[in-house]
Amino acid sequence: MAFDFSKPIPPYKKTIVCEGIAQAEKLFSAQPAAFNARRYFLILDPDQKGSEALKSLPNTYFLQGGSVEALSSQLLEIFNTFSQTAWLSAREVIAEPNAAPEKYKIFHQVIENEAKFIPQLMGSSADAWMGFQYLKENIPLLKKYPGVNLLQGLYAGLPAVVVGTGPSLTKSLEQLKKLKDKALIIAADASYKILLEAGITPHFVCSLEREYDTKIFFENIAAHRPATALVAYPVVPHGVIEAFQGPKLFVYRNLRMHQYFDSQMPKGFLNSGHSVTHLAASLADYLGCSQIALIGQDLSFDPDKLSTHAENIAYEKWSEAQSLQDLEAKLKEQGDHLVWAEGNEREKVPTRGYYMIFAREFAALQKIYKAELINCTIGGLKIPRLKYQSLSETSKNWTTPSDLFERRDKILSERREPTQLNLAPLLENLRQWQALLLENAQLIRFALEGKLAAPEKQIPTLISQARGIWEKAAEDHVMQAFGIELIGMPSIQLEIDWLKENSEKPEAMKCLKIIDEFFRLMLLQIEKINAELRPLA
């Protein structure tokens, strides 16, 4: 059925997909008010023509290129918050009349796949709560240790090498040794010991995992001078951070909860993907580096041994050879699968779904970096948008900068008073939200139990009022930080359920049940947060 351009787009259609520029132009001509900040517009542009007029409109994006990886990377850049992921599922397609069936097929396949997959990247409720618990545990350390905000731009114009722990790292160590005085070296936590044993002292090592398993990367290391500095998110367990011997700095992730704590204990922010090497690369860009060379960033299994990590890693089994059958069984057990994808030096390399996501995240980060990101890994998976070049070629014009450690230590040695944290305003804000949610939750329960005096009149008003509170909560920084983001995937699913229920002829009782569940989860979350933070106030 042809799209009716004269009929207003319902407000619950949050993403409009236009097949081609002409369809978007027709829609804008007929309904200019439809292009607003309350929805997203995706213009499928296989010919990559673009349109400056359309691009300037709110939340309007062009999907260009014909490969799955390129399109997936673009969608990952656009839909990267909790609410946005739900919006991708509530979409309307404006088809191009008489278009060949294959013209937009790959676009729609990618959009459908990403609508299902992107919400999974937001993490589970258990993961989010674990991160909060570790952050709370680290409040004394946040007060004590400085942040990377003190070092922003400190190494402006200098090159950096970011060291991952892929199987190829061993092959890059000799070349890296020659550059240890020519570039800033930033290590992933798992590569830290490997570098020290090779006679290379990185200037920084990064940690982001919410797991005590990473503690082993910092244990049994003799004190050394000059010392490597640790840069960690505050969700890294307290015991892991304290196991590290050397200067320590914190940095926040771009999450609402972290923004709240940064308002009182400033540390700076670093965008990151899901791996520690994303954090390391973002640190290099933040410090002002002009070029960032990636090594040991295979994002694939060793094509011959099928090992996952470099030799001499703390967990020896990670570097051991394994059979294809064993690897496939492990991936299946982890909810992932083996993929043969385009390599840098081989036509195809063995990788997995999550590694491919990491590659897309590098492509997305390159778009926002000031620095040039170059993949200098020996072999491995091809990373979209990144130049692939040997480390020796990349570094041939690098000079020898002086005092890389000294300029960092000079700033860190300056005396500073510990920062303070006042939780009283937060707890009061949560109290007010709790009262509002409780009052309306009781009315919703009355409606669901058939206890309203005039349900025909009261229920529509109640639904509208309760949904308004939901939307207000979704836009409130405190409720985002300590409610929606901590609830995680269930909050996204409820938003998706709401949008789907309102797509045709909504049933009042179904709408009430969805709202009732959202209010229940939010109230439970507030109660948990109060129990954790009130003793610290």
N, C-alpha and C positions, 0 to 999 in steps of 0.2 A: 504493500500500500504506500502511495506517495505521501511524503510529509506535507502537512498542512501548515504553511508558513504564516497564515493569518491567525492560527489558533495559539494562544499564549502557552508557553512551556510551563507545565506544573512545577511548583517550587521544590517538590521532592525529587525531581530529576536534576541531580547534582553535577553530572558530567555529560556534556553534549559532544558527541563525536560526529564531525562533519567529513563526509567523503569528498575531499577536494576543496579548493579555495572558493569555487563558485557557489557551493552550497552555503558556506559560511557567510559570504557576501550577501546572499539572498536573505539569510536569517537576520543579519545585522540591519539590512534595509527595511525588513518587515517588523522586527522587534529589537530596536537598539537597546531598550531597557533590559533585555534578557542578559546582556553581557555585563555582569556585575560580579562583585567579590563573593557572592553567595553560591557560585557554581564555577565549574571549570569547563573550558572549551578546548577540545583536541581536534586539530585540523590535520587530516591525513593527507600528506603531500608527497606522493611517490616521485614526482618530477622535481622536487626540491626547488620550487619557484619562489615560495615565500610571499609575504605581503606585509610591508611596513605598517600599513594602516591597520590591519587586523592584529598584528603583533603588539601594537600599542594598547590594545584593549585589555581590561582587567582579566587576569587568569586565563589568557589565551595562548596556546602553545601549538607549535607545528611539530608533528611527528614525521621525520624525514629519514630516508635511507631504507634499503631493502633487506637488511640482515636482522635476524632475531636479536643478536647481541646489541646492535646499535639502537634498535627500538626499545628493547628492555632497559638499556641504560638511560634513555631519555625519560621513560616512565618512572624509573626509580628516582630520578632527579626531581620530578614534579610532585609525585605522591609520596611524601616522606614524613607525614605526621599521622597521628591516630585518626583524626577526623577525615583527612584527605583519603586515606585508604578505603574508608567506607563509601566516600563519594564516588570512587571509581566503579563500585558495584552498582550504583544507582544511575545508570547512564541511558541516554537516548541517542539513537543513531539516525542521522540524516543522510540517507543513501543518495548516491549520484545516479540519476536516471540512466538506464541503458549502459551502465558501466560493465565491462567484461568481468566475469566471475572471479578471475584471478587477480584483478587489479589491486584490490584492498584485502585479499584473503589473509596475507601474512600479518597485516596490521591488526585485524580483528582477532586472530589467533593469539598474538602477543598480548593484546589488551585483556583478553579472557584469562590467559595464564597468569598475568601479573595481578589481576584483580583477586585471584585466589592466593597467590604466593606472597605479595608484598605484606599483607597483614601478619603473616607468620614471622616476618623479620622483626616485627615490633616486640617479640619476646612474650613469654608466658607471664601470668600473674606471679607465679613462684619466683621466676627470675627477677622480676621487678621488685618484689618484696625483699628478696635476698640482697639486692643492691641497696635498698633503703636501710636495711639492718646494718650492713657494713659501713654505709655512710654515717649513720648515727654513731656507730662504734668508733669511727675515725674523727668525730668532732674535736676531741682533745688534740689530735694531730693537725687538724685543719687550723686550729688556733695557733699552734706552735710553728708549723713549717710554712715557708713562703710559697708563692705561686709563680707560674711561668710568665704572668703578666709583667713581672719585673724585668724579663729578658726580651720582650717583644722587639724585634728588629735588631737585636744585638749583633747578629752576624750578616748584616745586609750586604748583598752582592757576592757572598762566598758560596761555593758549592757544598753540597752535602751528599753523603752516601747513607742510605737507609738499608740496614742489614736484616733480612728475613732469615728463616731457618729451614728453607726448602732443601731438597736433596743436593742441589747444585752448589750450595754455599762453599763446600770444601774446595771446589775448583776455583773459586774467586778470591781465596784468602791471600795468596801470594801477591796478586795485583793490588789488593786492598792494603797490604803492608806498605807498599810503595807510596800510598796516598795518605797515610795516617797523619802526616804533617801538612797536607795540602787541602784537606776538606774536613768539614764537620762530620763526625761519624755518629750515627744514632742507631742503636741496636734494639731489636725486639728482645724481650726478656729471655726467651729460650736460646738466643744466640750469644748472650752475654759471656757465659763461661767459655764458649767455643772461641770467641775473639780473644779473651784474656790468655787462654792456653796457646793461642797462635802468636802471642806477643803484640796484640793490638788492643789498646785501651780506648774504648768508645767515649765520646764526650758526654753522651746521654744514653740511658737505657729506659725503655718505656714499658709500662704494665697497665693492662686494662681488665684482665679477667677477674670475675667474681668467684675465684676458686682458690682454695689453699694449696691445690696441686702445683701452683706456680712458685711456691716458696722454695722448692728445691733449686730453682735457677739462681738463687741468691745465697744459698747456704755453702759453708765451707770454702769461702773465698777470702784469701788473706787481704788485709788492708793494703792498698797500693796508692802511690802518688805519681802523677796527678790522679785524682779520683774521678771516677765516673759519677754523674748525678742521675738520680732516679726521677722520672716524671710519671706520675700515676694519677688515674682517676680516683676520686674518693670512695668508689665502690670496691676497690681492691681490698681484700681482707687486711685488717690491722696487723696480723701476724706476718703477712707477706711483706708489707711495707717496713716493718721494724726489723725483719731479717736482713734487709739490705744495709750494707755498711758503706756509707758515703752520704753526700748531700742529697736531700730529698725535696722535691717540689710537687705541689698538687696542681691540677688543672681540671676544670669542669667540662662536662659534655653539654651539648646544646639541648638540655632537657629542662622543663619548667622547674622541677625540684632543685636542680643545680643552680638555676637562675635565682631562686629564692635565697639559697645559702650564699651565693656570690654577692648578693646585695649587702650582706653584713661581713662576710669573710672573702674579699675579692681574691681570686686566683687566676682569672682569665678563662677563656673558652677555646676549645679546639674541636672542630668538626671531625668526625671519624666514622669510618665504616665499622665492620664487625671484627676486623683483625687488628692485632697490635701494630702491624706495619702500617696500617692506615693512620693510626695515631702518630707513629714516628714520622711519617711523611708530612702530616699536618703540622707537627712541631717544627720541622725544618722550614716549612713555608712561613710559619708564624715568627720564626727567628730571623726571617728576612733573606734566607738563602735564595740564590738565583737559579740554581739547577739542583735537582734532586735525582740522584742515580739509585735505582733499586737493584739490589743483588740478593740472591737467595730467595727471590720471590717467584718460585716456580709455579705456584697455584696448580700443581699437578703432581702426580706420583712419578717417581723415577721410572722412565720408560722401560728400563731393563730389569731393575730389582723390584719395582713397585713399592719401594719404601716411601715413607711420608716425610721424613726429615733428614737433616744433614748428619753426617758421622760425628761422634763425640758429644751428641746431645745428652742432657742429663738422664732422660728416659731412653735407655739403650734400645729397647724394643722398637722405638719409633724409626730407627735407622736400619732395622733389619729387613732383609728381603722377605717377600711373601708371595704366595701363589695368587694367580688371578681369581681363582675360585674362593680363596680365603678373603681376599679383598672385597669381592662382590658381596659375600655373606656379611662381612662387618658393616659395609655401607647400608645394606638392607636393614640390618639390626638398628642402625642409627637413623633410619627414616630417610636415607639418601640413596643415590644410585651412581653407578659408574657411567662416565660420558667420555667418548673419544672426540676431542675438539681440536681446533686448529692450533698448532704450536708455533713457536718462534723459529725453531730450526728443523723440526720434523713436521711432516704434513699433518699428523694427528698425534696427540699425546693423551695418556689416560688421566682423567680428572674426575671431579664430582660436582654435583649441583651447587654446593655451597662455595666451592672454590671459584666457580663461574660468577657467582654473585659478588665475591670479593673483587674479581676483575672488573665487573661493571662499576663497583663502588670506586675503584681507582679512576676509572674514566669519568665518573661524576665529580670526583674531587679535583681532577685536573682542570675542569671547567671553572672552578672557583679559586684555584691557586694563582698567585702571582708568579710563582716559580715554574720552571719547565720541569715536568716529570718525565724521566727517561728510564725505560726498562733495560737494564744492563745484565739481567739474569742470564746465565748460560743455559740455554734451552728453556723449557717450561711452556706455559700456556700464553698465547698471544693476548695482550690486554688492549681492549679497544681504545683508540685515540692516542695511545702512547707510542712514541718513537721507540724502535728497538735498535739498540746500538751497543757495541762492546764497551766495557768499562774503560779499557785502554784508549779507545777512540774518543769517548766522551771526555776523558780527563787530560787529553794531550796538551791542552793549553792552560791547565790549572797551575797557578803559581803557589808559592809557599807562604801562606798568611802566618802572622805571628800571634802569640799569646791567646790561642783559642780557649785554653783552660783558664788562663789568668783573668781575662776580661769577664768571664762568667763568675769566677770566685770573688773577684773584687766587689761585684754587686751583692752576691750572697753573703759576704762577710760583714756587710753593713748592719749595724744594730737596729732591730725593730721591736716594737712592743707587740706582744701577742694580741691577736684580734679577739673580739668578743662576739657573743651570739645572744640575742634577745628573742626568745620564742613567744613572749606574751602576745604580741599582735597576731601572730599566726594562730595561736590557740583560740583567741577571741573570734577571729574570722571563721574558724572551723565550728565554733559554738553557734554562731549565727546561722551558718549553713545547715547545721544539724537541726536546729529548731524549725527552719523553713521546710526542710525535707520531711521531717517527722509529721508536721501538720498536714502536708499534702499527701504523704503516704497513707495516713489514716483515712483520709477521704477516699483515696483510691481503693483501699481495702473495703470500705463501706460499699462502694459501687460494685466491686467484684462479688461481694456477698449479698447483693440485692437489698441493702439497707437504706438506700437513698429514698427520700419521700417522693420526689418527682424525677425519676431517672431520665426520662425523655428530654427534659430541659437541662438537667444538671450535668449529665455525662458529657455532652459535647463541650460545655464550658470547662468542665474539669479536665478533659483531655487537652484542650487548648492551653489552659493555665499550666498544667503539669509539663507539657512539652516545652512551653516557654521557659520554665525553670530549668529543665534539662539543657536547653540551648544556652541559657545564661551560664550554667555550670561549665559547659564545654568551652566557654570563652573566658571564664574567670581563671586567672593565673594560679591562684591557690588551689582551686578544685582540679585544675588540670594537673598540677604538680603532685598533690597528695591524694588525689582521687582517681581520675581517669587514667593517667599514665601508670599508676600502680596497679589498677585493675587489669590493664593490658588488653589482651585479645577479647575477653568477654565484653568489654565496653564497645569495641569495634563491631563485634557481632550483633550487639543490641541495636547499634545505629543502623547497620545493614538491614536487620529485621524490620526496624521502624520504616525505613525508606521503601522496602519491598511491600510492606503492608499498606502503605499509602500510595502505591503505584497505580491502583485501579479503583476499586470500591472498598475503602477500609471498613473493617468491622470494629465497632466500638470496643467490644470486650477484648478482642485481640490487642488493640492499641493499649488498652488499660493494663493488660498483662505484661506487655513489653515495658511500659513505663514503670509499673510496679517492681519489676525485676531490676531496672536501672536504679531506682531509688533505694531498693534493698541493698544492692552492692555498694552504693555510695555511702549509705549510713553505716554499713559494716566497716567500710574503709576508714571513715572518720573515727569510729570507735577504736579501731586498732591504732591509728596514728596518735590519738589522744593518750592511749595507754602507754605508748612508747615515748612520747615527747614531754608529757606533763611532768614526769619526775625530773626532767632536765631543766625545766623552766625556773 
